[in-house]
Amino acid sequence: MTSLSEEALAPSDQLATYLAARRDALLNNWRTACETDPALKGVKSLSREEFNNKVPFMLNMLQQLYISA
């Protein structure tokens, strides 16, 4: 099985590949930003694992809101 070159990937595939490669850094940065935002009180009570497990659900909900708007 051969892998596709970056040029052959669709832009959405390139984005998915990029996000997957940067997942840990993105989750850490997002969690830090949420923890320092005084308006987001519930995030501080989540463990790192809980936060990371909830992110895909949150993204799906945001996508549904965007699509239905």
PQR file with spaces between the fields and no chain letter, atoms N, CA, C, O and H, PARSE charges and radii, in Angstrom:
ATOM       1  N    MET     1       0.840   -1.172    0.000 -0.4000 1.5000
ATOM       2  CA   MET     1       0.000    0.000    0.000 -0.0000 2.0000
ATOM       3  C    MET     1       0.887    1.237    0.000  0.5500 1.7000
ATOM       4  O    MET     1       1.781    1.360    0.838 -0.5500 1.4000
ATOM       5  N    THR     2       0.649    2.145   -0.924 -0.4000 1.5000
ATOM       6  CA   THR     2       1.455    3.360   -1.000 -0.0000 2.0000
ATOM       7  C    THR     2       0.684    4.522   -0.410  0.5500 1.7000
ATOM       8  O    THR     2      -0.545    4.553   -0.470 -0.5500 1.4000
ATOM       9  H    THR     2      -0.077    2.045   -1.605  0.4000 1.0000
ATOM      10  N    SER     3       1.403    5.478    0.161 -0.4000 1.5000
ATOM      11  CA   SER     3       0.743    6.651    0.717 -0.0000 2.0000
ATOM      12  C    SER     3       0.671    7.750   -0.329  0.5500 1.7000
ATOM      13  O    SER     3       1.522    7.844   -1.214 -0.5500 1.4000
ATOM      14  H    SER     3       2.401    5.452    0.210  0.4000 1.0000
ATOM      15  N    LEU     4      -0.341    8.567   -0.214 -0.4000 1.5000
ATOM      16  CA   LEU     4      -0.528    9.674   -1.143 -0.0000 2.0000
ATOM      17  C    LEU     4       0.416   10.807   -0.785  0.5500 1.7000
ATOM      18  O    LEU     4       0.721   11.021    0.389 -0.5500 1.4000
ATOM      19  H    LEU     4      -1.033    8.490    0.504  0.4000 1.0000
ATOM      20  N    SER     5       0.873   11.520   -1.776 -0.4000 1.5000
ATOM      21  CA   SER     5       1.693   12.693   -1.508 -0.0000 2.0000
ATOM      22  C    SER     5       0.779   13.806   -1.009  0.5500 1.7000
ATOM      23  O    SER     5      -0.431   13.766   -1.233 -0.5500 1.4000
ATOM      24  H    SER     5       0.626   11.346   -2.729  0.4000 1.0000
ATOM      25  N    GLU     6       1.346   14.783   -0.345 -0.4000 1.5000
ATOM      26  CA   GLU     6       0.568   15.907    0.167 -0.0000 2.0000
ATOM      27  C    GLU     6      -0.188   16.627   -0.955  0.5500 1.7000
ATOM      28  O    GLU     6      -1.307   17.094   -0.744 -0.5500 1.4000
ATOM      29  H    GLU     6       2.329   14.815   -0.163  0.4000 1.0000
ATOM      30  N    GLU     7       0.413   16.719   -2.137 -0.4000 1.5000
ATOM      31  CA   GLU     7      -0.226   17.410   -3.259 -0.0000 2.0000
ATOM      32  C    GLU     7      -1.465   16.672   -3.740  0.5500 1.7000
ATOM      33  O    GLU     7      -2.396   17.294   -4.251 -0.5500 1.4000
ATOM      34  H    GLU     7       1.322   16.340   -2.309  0.4000 1.0000
ATOM      35  N    ALA     8      -1.488   15.356   -3.585 -0.4000 1.5000
ATOM      36  CA   ALA     8      -2.602   14.550   -4.077 -0.0000 2.0000
ATOM      37  C    ALA     8      -3.794   14.570   -3.117  0.5500 1.7000
ATOM      38  O    ALA     8      -4.905   14.215   -3.511 -0.5500 1.4000
ATOM      39  H    ALA     8      -0.731   14.851   -3.170  0.4000 1.0000
ATOM      40  N    LEU     9      -3.581   14.971   -1.885 -0.4000 1.5000
ATOM      41  CA   LEU     9      -4.661   14.993   -0.913 -0.0000 2.0000
ATOM      42  C    LEU     9      -5.569   16.204   -1.128  0.5500 1.7000
ATOM      43  O    LEU     9      -5.099   17.286   -1.480 -0.5500 1.4000
ATOM      44  H    LEU     9      -2.678   15.259   -1.565  0.4000 1.0000
ATOM      45  N    ALA    10      -6.854   16.015   -0.916 -0.4000 1.5000
ATOM      46  CA   ALA    10      -7.795   17.125   -0.958 -0.0000 2.0000
ATOM      47  C    ALA    10      -7.502   18.047    0.220  0.5500 1.7000
ATOM      48  O    ALA    10      -6.942   17.608    1.225 -0.5500 1.4000
ATOM      49  H    ALA    10      -7.235   15.136   -0.630  0.4000 1.0000
ATOM      50  N    PRO    11      -7.879   19.336    0.105 -0.5600 1.5000
ATOM      51  CA   PRO    11      -7.627   20.258    1.216  0.2800 2.0000
ATOM      52  C    PRO    11      -8.195   19.763    2.550  0.5500 1.7000
ATOM      53  O    PRO    11      -7.553   19.932    3.586 -0.5500 1.4000
ATOM      54  N    SER    12      -9.368   19.165    2.543 -0.4000 1.5000
ATOM      55  CA   SER    12      -9.935   18.663    3.805 -0.0000 2.0000
ATOM      56  C    SER    12      -9.095   17.514    4.361  0.5500 1.7000
ATOM      57  O    SER    12      -8.948   17.387    5.577 -0.5500 1.4000
ATOM      58  H    SER    12      -9.890   19.028    1.701  0.4000 1.0000
ATOM      59  N    ASP    13      -8.548   16.682    3.485 -0.4000 1.5000
ATOM      60  CA   ASP    13      -7.672   15.601    3.933 -0.0000 2.0000
ATOM      61  C    ASP    13      -6.368   16.159    4.491  0.5500 1.7000
ATOM      62  O    ASP    13      -5.836   15.644    5.474 -0.5500 1.4000
ATOM      63  H    ASP    13      -8.667   16.785    2.498  0.4000 1.0000
ATOM      64  N    GLN    14      -5.859   17.207    3.863 -0.4000 1.5000
ATOM      65  CA   GLN    14      -4.637   17.844    4.359 -0.0000 2.0000
ATOM      66  C    GLN    14      -4.879   18.428    5.748  0.5500 1.7000
ATOM      67  O    GLN    14      -4.038   18.306    6.639 -0.5500 1.4000
ATOM      68  H    GLN    14      -6.291   17.625    3.064  0.4000 1.0000
ATOM      69  N    LEU    15      -6.031   19.058    5.921 -0.4000 1.5000
ATOM      70  CA   LEU    15      -6.362   19.627    7.226 -0.0000 2.0000
ATOM      71  C    LEU    15      -6.491   18.524    8.276  0.5500 1.7000
ATOM      72  O    LEU    15      -5.970   18.657    9.383 -0.5500 1.4000
ATOM      73  H    LEU    15      -6.714   19.157    5.198  0.4000 1.0000
ATOM      74  N    ALA    16      -7.176   17.448    7.937 -0.4000 1.5000
ATOM      75  CA   ALA    16      -7.341   16.334    8.869 -0.0000 2.0000
ATOM      76  C    ALA    16      -5.985   15.741    9.250  0.5500 1.7000
ATOM      77  O    ALA    16      -5.753   15.420   10.415 -0.5500 1.4000
ATOM      78  H    ALA    16      -7.600   17.340    7.038  0.4000 1.0000
ATOM      79  N    THR    17      -5.097   15.597    8.278 -0.4000 1.5000
ATOM      80  CA   THR    17      -3.762   15.066    8.538 -0.0000 2.0000
ATOM      81  C    THR    17      -2.979   16.002    9.454  0.5500 1.7000
ATOM      82  O    THR    17      -2.321   15.551   10.392 -0.5500 1.4000
ATOM      83  H    THR    17      -5.285   15.858    7.331  0.4000 1.0000
ATOM      84  N    TYR    18      -3.049   17.297    9.184 -0.4000 1.5000
ATOM      85  CA   TYR    18      -2.360   18.295    9.998 -0.0000 2.0000
ATOM      86  C    TYR    18      -2.877   18.278   11.434  0.5500 1.7000
ATOM      87  O    TYR    18      -2.092   18.265   12.382 -0.5500 1.4000
ATOM      88  H    TYR    18      -3.583   17.664    8.422  0.4000 1.0000
ATOM      89  N    LEU    19      -4.210   18.277   11.591 -0.4000 1.5000
ATOM      90  CA   LEU    19      -4.793   18.293   12.924 -0.0000 2.0000
ATOM      91  C    LEU    19      -4.446   17.028   13.702  0.5500 1.7000
ATOM      92  O    LEU    19      -4.183   17.086   14.904 -0.5500 1.4000
ATOM      93  H    LEU    19      -4.848   18.287   10.821  0.4000 1.0000
ATOM      94  N    ALA    20      -4.445   15.899   13.023 -0.4000 1.5000
ATOM      95  CA   ALA    20      -4.088   14.644   13.694 -0.0000 2.0000
ATOM      96  C    ALA    20      -2.640   14.678   14.170  0.5500 1.7000
ATOM      97  O    ALA    20      -2.337   14.205   15.266 -0.5500 1.4000
ATOM      98  H    ALA    20      -4.658   15.853   12.048  0.4000 1.0000
ATOM      99  N    ALA    21      -1.754   15.228   13.367 -0.4000 1.5000
ATOM     100  CA   ALA    21      -0.341   15.305   13.731 -0.0000 2.0000
ATOM     101  C    ALA    21      -0.115   16.269   14.894  0.5500 1.7000
ATOM     102  O    ALA    21       0.819   16.091   15.676 -0.5500 1.4000
ATOM     103  H    ALA    21      -2.001   15.613   12.477  0.4000 1.0000
ATOM     104  N    ARG    22      -0.956   17.277   15.009 -0.4000 1.5000
ATOM     105  CA   ARG    22      -0.799   18.302   16.048 -0.0000 2.0000
ATOM     106  C    ARG    22      -1.782   18.129   17.204  0.5500 1.7000
ATOM     107  O    ARG    22      -1.936   19.033   18.025 -0.5500 1.4000
ATOM     108  H    ARG    22      -1.715   17.421   14.374  0.4000 1.0000
ATOM     109  N    ARG    23      -2.438   16.992   17.275 -0.4000 1.5000
ATOM     110  CA   ARG    23      -3.513   16.771   18.244 -0.0000 2.0000
ATOM     111  C    ARG    23      -3.117   17.096   19.679  0.5500 1.7000
ATOM     112  O    ARG    23      -3.812   17.858   20.350 -0.5500 1.4000
ATOM     113  H    ARG    23      -2.313   16.257   16.608  0.4000 1.0000
ATOM     114  N    ASP    24      -2.025   16.539   20.156 -0.4000 1.5000
ATOM     115  CA   ASP    24      -1.626   16.770   21.548 -0.0000 2.0000
ATOM     116  C    ASP    24      -1.376   18.241   21.833  0.5500 1.7000
ATOM     117  O    ASP    24      -1.835   18.768   22.846 -0.5500 1.4000
ATOM     118  H    ASP    24      -1.459   15.920   19.611  0.4000 1.0000
ATOM     119  N    ALA    25      -0.655   18.898   20.949 -0.4000 1.5000
ATOM     120  CA   ALA    25      -0.369   20.322   21.146 -0.0000 2.0000
ATOM     121  C    ALA    25      -1.656   21.148   21.107  0.5500 1.7000
ATOM     122  O    ALA    25      -1.835   22.062   21.912 -0.5500 1.4000
ATOM     123  H    ALA    25      -0.283   18.470   20.126  0.4000 1.0000
ATOM     124  N    LEU    26      -2.544   20.827   20.176 -0.4000 1.5000
ATOM     125  CA   LEU    26      -3.811   21.556   20.077 -0.0000 2.0000
ATOM     126  C    LEU    26      -4.653   21.377   21.337  0.5500 1.7000
ATOM     127  O    LEU    26      -5.205   22.343   21.862 -0.5500 1.4000
ATOM     128  H    LEU    26      -2.398   20.084   19.522  0.4000 1.0000
ATOM     129  N    LEU    27      -4.749   20.144   21.819 -0.4000 1.5000
ATOM     130  CA   LEU    27      -5.534   19.896   23.024 -0.0000 2.0000
ATOM     131  C    LEU    27      -4.927   20.584   24.242  0.5500 1.7000
ATOM     132  O    LEU    27      -5.652   21.149   25.061 -0.5500 1.4000
ATOM     133  H    LEU    27      -4.300   19.359   21.392  0.4000 1.0000
ATOM     134  N    ASN    28      -3.610   20.541   24.367 -0.4000 1.5000
ATOM     135  CA   ASN    28      -2.951   21.217   25.498 -0.0000 2.0000
ATOM     136  C    ASN    28      -3.161   22.724   25.444  0.5500 1.7000
ATOM     137  O    ASN    28      -3.462   23.348   26.462 -0.5500 1.4000
ATOM     138  H    ASN    28      -3.020   20.082   23.702  0.4000 1.0000
ATOM     139  N    ASN    29      -3.004   23.308   24.268 -0.4000 1.5000
ATOM     140  CA   ASN    29      -3.199   24.758   24.124 -0.0000 2.0000
ATOM     141  C    ASN    29      -4.653   25.150   24.367  0.5500 1.7000
ATOM     142  O    ASN    29      -4.933   26.169   24.998 -0.5500 1.4000
ATOM     143  H    ASN    29      -2.760   22.801   23.441  0.4000 1.0000
ATOM     144  N    TRP    30      -5.568   24.339   23.863 -0.4000 1.5000
ATOM     145  CA   TRP    30      -6.986   24.623   24.051 -0.0000 2.0000
ATOM     146  C    TRP    30      -7.349   24.537   25.531  0.5500 1.7000
ATOM     147  O    TRP    30      -8.049   25.402   26.058 -0.5500 1.4000
ATOM     148  H    TRP    30      -5.341   23.511   23.350  0.4000 1.0000
ATOM     149  N    ARG    31      -6.871   23.494   26.191 -0.4000 1.5000
ATOM     150  CA   ARG    31      -7.177   23.338   27.619 -0.0000 2.0000
ATOM     151  C    ARG    31      -6.597   24.506   28.422  0.5500 1.7000
ATOM     152  O    ARG    31      -7.261   25.035   29.314 -0.5500 1.4000
ATOM     153  H    ARG    31      -6.302   22.792   25.763  0.4000 1.0000
ATOM     154  N    THR    32      -5.379   24.902   28.115 -0.4000 1.5000
ATOM     155  CA   THR    32      -4.766   26.032   28.825 -0.0000 2.0000
ATOM     156  C    THR    32      -5.581   27.303   28.619  0.5500 1.7000
ATOM     157  O    THR    32      -5.817   28.057   29.562 -0.5500 1.4000
ATOM     158  H    THR    32      -4.840   24.472   27.391  0.4000 1.0000
ATOM     159  N    ALA    33      -6.009   27.534   27.384 -0.4000 1.5000
ATOM     160  CA   ALA    33      -6.822   28.725   27.095 -0.0000 2.0000
ATOM     161  C    ALA    33      -8.148   28.679   27.853  0.5500 1.7000
ATOM     162  O    ALA    33      -8.602   29.693   28.382 -0.5500 1.4000
ATOM     163  H    ALA    33      -5.818   26.921   26.618  0.4000 1.0000
ATOM     164  N    CYS    34      -8.759   27.508   27.902 -0.4000 1.5000
ATOM     165  CA   CYS    34     -10.029   27.363   28.624 -0.0000 2.0000
ATOM     166  C    CYS    34      -9.845   27.554   30.126  0.5500 1.7000
ATOM     167  O    CYS    34     -10.680   28.176   30.782 -0.5500 1.4000
ATOM     168  H    CYS    34      -8.390   26.684   27.472  0.4000 1.0000
ATOM     169  N    GLU    35      -8.759   27.022   30.667 -0.4000 1.5000
ATOM     170  CA   GLU    35      -8.506   27.145   32.105 -0.0000 2.0000
ATOM     171  C    GLU    35      -8.270   28.586   32.520  0.5500 1.7000
ATOM     172  O    GLU    35      -8.590   28.964   33.647 -0.5500 1.4000
ATOM     173  H    GLU    35      -8.080   26.516   30.134  0.4000 1.0000
ATOM     174  N    THR    36      -7.717   29.393   31.631 -0.4000 1.5000
ATOM     175  CA   THR    36      -7.421   30.778   31.984 -0.0000 2.0000
ATOM     176  C    THR    36      -8.568   31.732   31.661  0.5500 1.7000
ATOM     177  O    THR    36      -8.485   32.921   31.968 -0.5500 1.4000
ATOM     178  H    THR    36      -7.457   29.086   30.716  0.4000 1.0000
ATOM     179  N    ASP    37      -9.632   31.228   31.047 -0.4000 1.5000
ATOM     180  CA   ASP    37     -10.795   32.060   30.721 -0.0000 2.0000
ATOM     181  C    ASP    37     -11.758   32.028   31.906  0.5500 1.7000
ATOM     182  O    ASP    37     -12.334   30.981   32.203 -0.5500 1.4000
ATOM     183  H    ASP    37      -9.700   30.262   30.797  0.4000 1.0000
ATOM     184  N    PRO    38     -11.940   33.160   32.586 -0.5600 1.5000
ATOM     185  CA   PRO    38     -12.796   33.164   33.774  0.2800 2.0000
ATOM     186  C    PRO    38     -14.267   32.848   33.462  0.5500 1.7000
ATOM     187  O    PRO    38     -15.013   32.471   34.366 -0.5500 1.4000
ATOM     188  N    ALA    39     -14.684   32.991   32.237 -0.4000 1.5000
ATOM     189  CA   ALA    39     -16.070   32.699   31.870 -0.0000 2.0000
ATOM     190  C    ALA    39     -16.337   31.203   31.751  0.5500 1.7000
ATOM     191  O    ALA    39     -17.495   30.788   31.728 -0.5500 1.4000
ATOM     192  H    ALA    39     -14.079   33.297   31.502  0.4000 1.0000
ATOM     193  N    LEU    40     -15.290   30.388   31.674 -0.4000 1.5000
ATOM     194  CA   LEU    40     -15.434   28.941   31.505 -0.0000 2.0000
ATOM     195  C    LEU    40     -15.124   28.226   32.819  0.5500 1.7000
ATOM     196  O    LEU    40     -14.052   27.641   32.977 -0.5500 1.4000
ATOM     197  H    LEU    40     -14.349   30.725   31.692  0.4000 1.0000
ATOM     198  N    LYS    41     -16.045   28.277   33.734 -0.4000 1.5000
ATOM     199  CA   LYS    41     -15.817   27.735   35.065 -0.0000 2.0000
ATOM     200  C    LYS    41     -15.770   26.205   35.106  0.5500 1.7000
ATOM     201  O    LYS    41     -15.033   25.644   35.917 -0.5500 1.4000
ATOM     202  H    LYS    41     -16.915   28.752   33.605  0.4000 1.0000
ATOM     203  N    GLY    42     -16.526   25.525   34.264 -0.4000 1.5000
ATOM     204  CA   GLY    42     -16.606   24.070   34.304 -0.0000 2.0000
ATOM     205  C    GLY    42     -15.363   23.354   33.831  0.5500 1.7000
ATOM     206  O    GLY    42     -15.142   22.204   34.211 -0.5500 1.4000
ATOM     207  H    GLY    42     -17.124   25.981   33.605  0.4000 1.0000
ATOM     208  N    VAL    43     -14.546   23.989   33.017 -0.4000 1.5000
ATOM     209  CA   VAL    43     -13.368   23.327   32.451 -0.0000 2.0000
ATOM     210  C    VAL    43     -12.343   22.984   33.521  0.5500 1.7000
ATOM     211  O    VAL    43     -11.676   21.954   33.432 -0.5500 1.4000
ATOM     212  H    VAL    43     -14.726   24.923   32.708  0.4000 1.0000
ATOM     213  N    LYS    44     -12.214   23.822   34.514 -0.4000 1.5000
ATOM     214  CA   LYS    44     -11.210   23.586   35.562 -0.0000 2.0000
ATOM     215  C    LYS    44     -11.482   22.316   36.350  0.5500 1.7000
ATOM     216  O    LYS    44     -10.563   21.740   36.933 -0.5500 1.4000
ATOM     217  H    LYS    44     -12.756   24.659   34.586  0.4000 1.0000
ATOM     218  N    SER    45     -12.732   21.872   36.375 -0.4000 1.5000
ATOM     219  CA   SER    45     -13.067   20.669   37.138 -0.0000 2.0000
ATOM     220  C    SER    45     -12.810   19.380   36.353  0.5500 1.7000
ATOM     221  O    SER    45     -12.880   18.291   36.923 -0.5500 1.4000
ATOM     222  H    SER    45     -13.478   22.339   35.901  0.4000 1.0000
ATOM     223  N    LEU    46     -12.512   19.489   35.050 -0.4000 1.5000
ATOM     224  CA   LEU    46     -12.258   18.314   34.224 -0.0000 2.0000
ATOM     225  C    LEU    46     -10.797   17.895   34.300  0.5500 1.7000
ATOM     226  O    LEU    46      -9.898   18.736   34.306 -0.5500 1.4000
ATOM     227  H    LEU    46     -12.455   20.373   34.587  0.4000 1.0000
ATOM     228  N    SER    47     -10.572   16.592   34.358 -0.4000 1.5000
ATOM     229  CA   SER    47      -9.200   16.101   34.251 -0.0000 2.0000
ATOM     230  C    SER    47      -8.754   16.259   32.799  0.5500 1.7000
ATOM     231  O    SER    47      -9.569   16.520   31.915 -0.5500 1.4000
ATOM     232  H    SER    47     -11.302   15.909   34.353  0.4000 1.0000
ATOM     233  N    ARG    48      -7.470   16.099   32.566 -0.4000 1.5000
ATOM     234  CA   ARG    48      -6.954   16.200   31.194 -0.0000 2.0000
ATOM     235  C    ARG    48      -7.620   15.154   30.301  0.5500 1.7000
ATOM     236  O    ARG    48      -7.996   15.447   29.166 -0.5500 1.4000
ATOM     237  H    ARG    48      -6.808   15.886   33.284  0.4000 1.0000
ATOM     238  N    GLU    49      -7.763   13.934   30.821 -0.4000 1.5000
ATOM     239  CA   GLU    49      -8.383   12.860   30.045 -0.0000 2.0000
ATOM     240  C    GLU    49      -9.842   13.177   29.734  0.5500 1.7000
ATOM     241  O    GLU    49     -10.302   12.957   28.614 -0.5500 1.4000
ATOM     242  H    GLU    49      -7.457   13.696   31.742  0.4000 1.0000
ATOM     243  N    GLU    50     -10.569   13.695   30.722 -0.4000 1.5000
ATOM     244  CA   GLU    50     -11.967   14.057   30.488 -0.0000 2.0000
ATOM     245  C    GLU    50     -12.071   15.154   29.430  0.5500 1.7000
ATOM     246  O    GLU    50     -12.908   15.079   28.532 -0.5500 1.4000
ATOM     247  H    GLU    50     -10.196   13.874   31.632  0.4000 1.0000
ATOM     248  N    PHE    51     -11.225   16.162   29.539 -0.4000 1.5000
ATOM     249  CA   PHE    51     -11.228   17.246   28.566 -0.0000 2.0000
ATOM     250  C    PHE    51     -10.951   16.705   27.172  0.5500 1.7000
ATOM     251  O    PHE    51     -11.677   17.018   26.229 -0.5500 1.4000
ATOM     252  H    PHE    51     -10.545   16.223   30.269  0.4000 1.0000
ATOM     253  N    ASN    52      -9.909   15.897   27.037 -0.4000 1.5000
ATOM     254  CA   ASN    52      -9.539   15.345   25.725 -0.0000 2.0000
ATOM     255  C    ASN    52     -10.627   14.435   25.164  0.5500 1.7000
ATOM     256  O    ASN    52     -10.817   14.377   23.949 -0.5500 1.4000
ATOM     257  H    ASN    52      -9.319   15.643   27.804  0.4000 1.0000
ATOM     258  N    ASN    53     -11.339   13.728   26.028 -0.4000 1.5000
ATOM     259  CA   ASN    53     -12.417   12.856   25.564 -0.0000 2.0000
ATOM     260  C    ASN    53     -13.644   13.647   25.131  0.5500 1.7000
ATOM     261  O    ASN    53     -14.410   13.182   24.287 -0.5500 1.4000
ATOM     262  H    ASN    53     -11.185   13.774   27.015  0.4000 1.0000
ATOM     263  N    LYS    54     -13.838   14.823   25.690 -0.4000 1.5000
ATOM     264  CA   LYS    54     -15.019   15.625   25.362 -0.0000 2.0000
ATOM     265  C    LYS    54     -14.815   16.522   24.139  0.5500 1.7000
ATOM     266  O    LYS    54     -15.794   16.975   23.547 -0.5500 1.4000
ATOM     267  H    LYS    54     -13.215   15.200   26.375  0.4000 1.0000
ATOM     268  N    VAL    55     -13.591   16.781   23.757 -0.4000 1.5000
ATOM     269  CA   VAL    55     -13.323   17.683   22.637 -0.0000 2.0000
ATOM     270  C    VAL    55     -14.000   17.229   21.343  0.5500 1.7000
ATOM     271  O    VAL    55     -14.638   18.055   20.689 -0.5500 1.4000
ATOM     272  H    VAL    55     -12.795   16.413   24.238  0.4000 1.0000
ATOM     273  N    PRO    56     -13.894   15.964   20.940 -0.5600 1.5000
ATOM     274  CA   PRO    56     -14.580   15.566   19.701  0.2800 2.0000
ATOM     275  C    PRO    56     -16.086   15.818   19.771  0.5500 1.7000
ATOM     276  O    PRO    56     -16.685   16.249   18.786 -0.5500 1.4000
ATOM     277  N    PHE    57     -16.699   15.556   20.915 -0.4000 1.5000
ATOM     278  CA   PHE    57     -18.130   15.816   21.084 -0.0000 2.0000
ATOM     279  C    PHE    57     -18.421   17.311   20.934  0.5500 1.7000
ATOM     280  O    PHE    57     -19.378   17.696   20.261 -0.5500 1.4000
ATOM     281  H    PHE    57     -16.213   15.206   21.716  0.4000 1.0000
ATOM     282  N    MET    58     -17.593   18.153   21.563 -0.4000 1.5000
ATOM     283  CA   MET    58     -17.794   19.600   21.463 -0.0000 2.0000
ATOM     284  C    MET    58     -17.660   20.077   20.020  0.5500 1.7000
ATOM     285  O    MET    58     -18.445   20.909   19.564 -0.5500 1.4000
ATOM     286  H    MET    58     -16.816   17.841   22.110  0.4000 1.0000
ATOM     287  N    LEU    59     -16.678   19.556   19.309 -0.4000 1.5000
ATOM     288  CA   LEU    59     -16.498   19.937   17.914 -0.0000 2.0000
ATOM     289  C    LEU    59     -17.686   19.512   17.064  0.5500 1.7000
ATOM     290  O    LEU    59     -18.120   20.260   16.188 -0.5500 1.4000
ATOM     291  H    LEU    59     -16.041   18.880   19.680  0.4000 1.0000
ATOM     292  N    ASN    60     -18.216   18.317   17.314 -0.4000 1.5000
ATOM     293  CA   ASN    60     -19.396   17.858   16.586 -0.0000 2.0000
ATOM     294  C    ASN    60     -20.593   18.760   16.848  0.5500 1.7000
ATOM     295  O    ASN    60     -21.347   19.077   15.928 -0.5500 1.4000
ATOM     296  H    ASN    60     -17.863   17.709   18.026  0.4000 1.0000
ATOM     297  N    MET    61     -20.771   19.172   18.091 -0.4000 1.5000
ATOM     298  CA   MET    61     -21.885   20.061   18.435 -0.0000 2.0000
ATOM     299  C    MET    61     -21.728   21.416   17.749  0.5500 1.7000
ATOM     300  O    MET    61     -22.701   21.965   17.232 -0.5500 1.4000
ATOM     301  H    MET    61     -20.159   18.915   18.838  0.4000 1.0000
ATOM     302  N    LEU    62     -20.521   21.952   17.742 -0.4000 1.5000
ATOM     303  CA   LEU    62     -20.283   23.225   17.062 -0.0000 2.0000
ATOM     304  C    LEU    62     -20.565   23.100   15.567  0.5500 1.7000
ATOM     305  O    LEU    62     -21.150   23.999   14.962 -0.5500 1.4000
ATOM     306  H    LEU    62     -19.731   21.506   18.162  0.4000 1.0000
ATOM     307  N    GLN    63     -20.149   21.991   14.981 -0.4000 1.5000
ATOM     308  CA   GLN    63     -20.398   21.773   13.567 -0.0000 2.0000
ATOM     309  C    GLN    63     -21.888   21.701   13.278  0.5500 1.7000
ATOM     310  O    GLN    63     -22.356   22.273   12.294 -0.5500 1.4000
ATOM     311  H    GLN    63     -19.674   21.261   15.473  0.4000 1.0000
ATOM     312  N    GLN    64     -22.640   21.004   14.126 -0.4000 1.5000
ATOM     313  CA   GLN    64     -24.076   20.911   13.934 -0.0000 2.0000
ATOM     314  C    GLN    64     -24.739   22.272   14.056  0.5500 1.7000
ATOM     315  O    GLN    64     -25.652   22.586   13.292 -0.5500 1.4000
ATOM     316  H    GLN    64     -22.259   20.539   14.926  0.4000 1.0000
ATOM     317  N    LEU    65     -24.291   23.083   15.006 -0.4000 1.5000
ATOM     318  CA   LEU    65     -24.833   24.438   15.152 -0.0000 2.0000
ATOM     319  C    LEU    65     -24.545   25.277   13.916  0.5500 1.7000
ATOM     320  O    LEU    65     -25.402   26.028   13.450 -0.5500 1.4000
ATOM     321  H    LEU    65     -23.549   22.827   15.626  0.4000 1.0000
ATOM     322  N    TYR    66     -23.337   25.144   13.392 -0.4000 1.5000
ATOM     323  CA   TYR    66     -22.945   25.910   12.203 -0.0000 2.0000
ATOM     324  C    TYR    66     -23.768   25.489   10.997  0.5500 1.7000
ATOM     325  O    TYR    66     -24.243   26.341   10.245 -0.5500 1.4000
ATOM     326  H    TYR    66     -22.641   24.534   13.770  0.4000 1.0000
ATOM     327  N    ILE    67     -23.942   24.191   10.802 -0.4000 1.5000
ATOM     328  CA   ILE    67     -24.677   23.682    9.657 -0.0000 2.0000
ATOM     329  C    ILE    67     -26.146   24.041    9.733  0.5500 1.7000
ATOM     330  O    ILE    67     -26.759   24.367    8.717 -0.5500 1.4000
ATOM     331  H    ILE    67     -23.556   23.500   11.413  0.4000 1.0000
ATOM     332  N    SER    68     -26.718   23.985   10.924 -0.4000 1.5000
ATOM     333  CA   SER    68     -28.158   24.259   11.061 -0.0000 2.0000
ATOM     334  C    SER    68     -28.475   25.752   11.067  0.5500 1.7000
ATOM     335  O    SER    68     -29.638   26.137   10.950 -0.5500 1.4000
ATOM     336  H    SER    68     -26.221   23.720   11.750  0.4000 1.0000
ATOM     337  N    ALA    69     -27.462   26.590   11.201 -0.4000 1.5000
ATOM     338  CA   ALA    69     -27.700   28.051   11.251 -0.0000 2.0000
ATOM     339  C    ALA    69     -27.981   28.620    9.874  0.5500 1.7000
ATOM     340  O    ALA    69     -28.202   29.823    9.736 -0.5500 1.4000
ATOM     341  H    ALA    69     -26.516   26.278   11.296  0.4000 1.0000
